[in-house]
Amino acid sequence: MAQVTFHLMADDNSAPSSSVQEHLQVACQQAANHYRLNHRVFIYVADQKSAHQIDELLWAFDSDSFVPHNLPGEGLKTGSPVEVSWQAPTNNRNILINLTDKVADFSRQFSQIIDFVPGDEELKQLARIRYREYQQLGFKVDTQKTTQAA
């Protein structure tokens, strides 16, 4: 049975943009961790602009270690260990990091899914809907408190 883990982001009463930035940093940390475990990761984003934002974050993410990644149409035909896209994956991957506000139509092809519960109340409600959808699809769903990556 596939596993979905929702990362509970800290409630942040400051600017919503800092909460979004923290959310993206944690997603990059998760991608890096899974890459180091030799997992193939797919980061699903809402649009091309978001994909380029994650691409830039991954380039600058960790000065001590590079996380090989690509956007659609870049790199080798088999793709890099981490792929970032707003489209369905073109290669087999075992980890899905969902940065959209919906459950991806292709979720069932992954053995593990990482999703997020942001601190913002409106985004929390969307996460609750995704949580229920994953359960209805037969996934094992858990939550985990997340601390900001250094």
DAHUTA-V116964 format. One record per residue. N is the residue number from 1. RES is the residue in three letters. D_FIRST is the distance of its C-alpha to the first C-alpha in Angstrom with 1 decimal. Layout:
# DAHUTA-V116964
N:RES:D_FIRST ; N:RES:D_FIRST
This chain:
# DAHUTA-V116964
1:MET:0.0 ; 2:ALA:3.8 ; 3:GLN:6.5 ; 4:VAL:9.8 ; 5:THR:13.0 ; 6:PHE:16.2 ; 7:HIS:19.3 ; 8:LEU:22.1 ; 9:MET:25.3 ; 10:ALA:28.6 ; 11:ASP:30.8 ; 12:ASP:33.5 ; 13:ASN:36.8 ; 14:SER:38.3 ; 15:ALA:38.1 ; 16:PRO:34.9 ; 17:SER:35.2 ; 18:SER:34.7 ; 19:SER:31.5 ; 20:VAL:30.2 ; 21:GLN:31.5 ; 22:GLU:29.6 ; 23:HIS:26.4 ; 24:LEU:26.9 ; 25:GLN:27.9 ; 26:VAL:24.7 ; 27:ALA:22.8 ; 28:CYS:25.0 ; 29:GLN:24.5 ; 30:GLN:20.7 ; 31:ALA:21.3 ; 32:ALA:23.9 ; 33:ASN:21.8 ; 34:HIS:19.0 ; 35:TYR:21.7 ; 36:ARG:23.3 ; 37:LEU:20.2 ; 38:ASN:20.5 ; 39:HIS:17.5 ; 40:ARG:18.3 ; 41:VAL:18.2 ; 42:PHE:18.8 ; 43:ILE:20.6 ; 44:TYR:20.8 ; 45:VAL:24.1 ; 46:ALA:26.1 ; 47:ASP:29.1 ; 48:GLN:31.1 ; 49:LYS:33.0 ; 50:SER:29.9 ; 51:ALA:28.8 ; 52:HIS:32.2 ; 53:GLN:32.0 ; 54:ILE:28.8 ; 55:ASP:30.4 ; 56:GLU:33.5 ; 57:LEU:31.6 ; 58:LEU:29.8 ; 59:TRP:33.2 ; 60:ALA:34.7 ; 61:PHE:31.8 ; 62:ASP:32.5 ; 63:SER:35.9 ; 64:ASP:35.0 ; 65:SER:32.2 ; 66:PHE:31.4 ; 67:VAL:28.0 ; 68:PRO:28.3 ; 69:HIS:27.2 ; 70:ASN:28.4 ; 71:LEU:28.8 ; 72:PRO:28.6 ; 73:GLY:31.3 ; 74:GLU:32.0 ; 75:GLY:31.8 ; 76:LEU:30.7 ; 77:LYS:29.2 ; 78:THR:26.0 ; 79:GLY:26.0 ; 80:SER:26.0 ; 81:PRO:23.1 ; 82:VAL:22.8 ; 83:GLU:23.4 ; 84:VAL:24.6 ; 85:SER:24.9 ; 86:TRP:25.3 ; 87:GLN:24.4 ; 88:ALA:21.3 ; 89:PRO:20.5 ; 90:THR:22.5 ; 91:ASN:20.8 ; 92:ASN:17.4 ; 93:ARG:15.9 ; 94:ASN:12.7 ; 95:ILE:13.6 ; 96:LEU:14.7 ; 97:ILE:17.3 ; 98:ASN:18.2 ; 99:LEU:21.8 ; 100:THR:22.5 ; 101:ASP:22.8 ; 102:LYS:20.4 ; 103:VAL:16.8 ; 104:ALA:17.2 ; 105:ASP:17.2 ; 106:PHE:15.4 ; 107:SER:12.4 ; 108:ARG:9.9 ; 109:GLN:11.2 ; 110:PHE:10.1 ; 111:SER:7.5 ; 112:GLN:9.2 ; 113:ILE:11.5 ; 114:ILE:14.7 ; 115:ASP:16.8 ; 116:PHE:19.9 ; 117:VAL:22.0 ; 118:PRO:25.6 ; 119:GLY:28.5 ; 120:ASP:30.2 ; 121:GLU:30.1 ; 122:GLU:29.7 ; 123:LEU:26.8 ; 124:LYS:25.2 ; 125:GLN:25.4 ; 126:LEU:23.6 ; 127:ALA:20.8 ; 128:ARG:20.5 ; 129:ILE:20.3 ; 130:ARG:17.4 ; 131:TYR:15.6 ; 132:ARG:16.1 ; 133:GLU:15.2 ; 134:TYR:11.7 ; 135:GLN:11.3 ; 136:GLN:12.9 ; 137:LEU:10.6 ; 138:GLY:7.7 ; 139:PHE:6.3 ; 140:LYS:6.7 ; 141:VAL:10.3 ; 142:ASP:12.9 ; 143:THR:16.4 ; 144:GLN:18.6 ; 145:LYS:22.3 ; 146:THR:23.6 ; 147:THR:27.0 ; 148:GLN:28.8 ; 149:ALA:28.8 ; 150:ALA:32.2
